[in-house]
Amino acid sequence: MRDLAELQKLHSSKWLRYASDVLPMHVAEMDFEVDPGVREVLSEMVAKSDLGYLGPIPEVAEAFAGFARRHWGWMPDVTQVRMTTDVGVGVVEVIRALSKPGDKVIINSPVYHSFYMWLDELKLTTVDAPLIHEGDDWRLDLAAIEAQFAAGARFILLSSPHNPVGRIHTLAELTAIAELSNKHNAYVISDEIHAPLTYAGQKFIPYLSIPAAQRLGVTVTSSSKAFNFAGLKAAIIVTQNQEMFEELSVMPEANHWRASLLGGFAMAKAFSDGDKWLTETMTQLDHNRKLVKELLAKYLPDAKYVIPQNSYLAWIDISCLELGDNASELLIENQKVAFNPGTEFGDQYGAYIRLNFATSPEIIEEGIKRLAS
Ligand SMILES: Cc1ncc(COP(=O)(O)O)c(C=O)c1O
C-alpha cells in the first residue's frame, strides 16, 4: 500500500480537488494499486503507441460473461453487450433513447449523487421513493415505488448494490421490481457498477438474471469501480431481450467510439483474469469495513454506522456532532478531512457523511480521528 506522500503525487480528482493538507476520503476511488495484469496490458499498449480508436472488442462481452458466470452464476447473452464511455454516459444515453420530455424517473434516496445530475441533464423529472430505514437496514420501499409507477413514472434508476448504504437488493425485492415494471410498462435501468465488490457471504443478484426483468430492463456497468481505473473510461450497456436490444439501436453509434481503447482492453483483462487481485482487495476491504466500526466505537461512539454488504463506502450518521447540514464543509475547513456530505445523496440526509475506506488502516484511523476531534 502506498503511503500518503506517494498518494499525494497522483493526478486524479481525489488528490487534486483539495489543498494538500486535507485528507481526501470522499470520491469513490481506491488508494490501492491496480492489478498488475491490467497494468501490463496498459503498459504494453502505451509502449507500442497502440492508442487509436476503439474498434470491435468482443473480448469485453466474453470477459464480462465469464465474470458473471463465475461470481454470480449468471450466463448473459454476449450478443447484447454494447460499449459506452462510462456508466454515467451509458445511463444518460439509454434513458435519452427511451424517454420523452417530461418523463418521470424514480430514484431511491439516499442515492449516488450523480443520479440527480444525470436526470437533470436529461431534463426529466426525478421522483423519490426513499429507502426504508429500519434499525440497521435500508431497503427498497416497494409500496412507494408502486405508487410512483401508478402515478405515471416511466423509469426507475436502481443503484444495485446501493451506493451509499452498501445494501444488496434481494432476489425477492428485484423480482417485485420486475413485476411492477411489467405491470406498469416502465423501464428499469440497473446501475451495477459496485457489484463485483460484494463481500463473501452476500449474494448479489444481477437484475437481468431474473427472467421477468428482461423485457424492460437494462443494466449499465463497468469494471472501472471494482478494479480501480475510473479514469480509463469504458463501460457496458447490457440487455437480455432482443426487442429491448433493438429499441436501444436509436442510441448514437458514437456511444462505442466514445469509450477509450485502453479502458476497453483493461476491462476485458480485469473481468477475465482479475479474480485473484479482486479477492485480495476484498480481504483488505473486509478488514477495513470492520475497522471503521471499531474506530468509531473508540473515537466517536455516538456515530451510527452499519457495516456495508458491498463496496468501500461507509454511510455514517454524525448527528451526535451537531454540525448541521454543512458538516462536510466545516470538517474540510477545520479538521482538514474531506467526506461526501449526506445532502449530496438527498436533501434530507444532512445528518450523514460518506467515508471512503478503500485505503490503508493508518489513513482510516487518521480520518476518523480528525472527524472525532
Ligand atoms: C452507483 C455509481 N454509478 C456510477 C458511478 C460512476 O461511474 P462512471 O465513472 O463509470 O460514470 C459511481 C461512482 O462512484 C457510482 O457509485
The ligand as a MOL file (V3000), in Angstrom:
LIG
                    3D

  0  0  0     0  0            999 V3000
M  V30 BEGIN CTAB
M  V30 COUNTS 16 16 0 0 0
M  V30 BEGIN ATOM
M  V30 1 C -23.5370 3.8830 -8.3340 0
M  V30 2 C -22.4920 4.5130 -9.2090 0
M  V30 3 N -22.7040 4.6050 -10.5210 0
M  V30 4 C -21.7980 5.1590 -11.3410 0
M  V30 5 C -20.6230 5.6800 -10.8530 0
M  V30 6 C -19.6820 6.3630 -11.7820 0
M  V30 7 O -19.3740 5.5670 -12.8560 0
M  V30 8 P -18.6860 6.1640 -14.1240 0
M  V30 9 O -17.4480 6.8400 -13.6780 0
M  V30 10 O -18.4270 4.9450 -14.9480 0
M  V30 11 O -19.6770 7.0930 -14.7470 0
M  V30 12 C -20.3450 5.5910 -9.4990 0
M  V30 13 C -19.0960 6.1490 -8.9720 0
M  V30 14 O -18.8450 6.1790 -7.8180 0
M  V30 15 C -21.3100 5.0040 -8.6580 0
M  V30 16 O -21.0990 4.9090 -7.3450 0
M  V30 END ATOM
M  V30 BEGIN BOND
M  V30 1 1 1 2
M  V30 2 1 2 3
M  V30 3 2 2 15
M  V30 4 2 3 4
M  V30 5 1 4 5
M  V30 6 1 5 6
M  V30 7 2 5 12
M  V30 8 1 6 7
M  V30 9 1 7 8
M  V30 10 2 8 9
M  V30 11 1 8 10
M  V30 12 1 8 11
M  V30 13 1 12 13
M  V30 14 1 12 15
M  V30 15 2 13 14
M  V30 16 1 15 16
M  V30 END BOND
M  V30 END CTAB
M  END
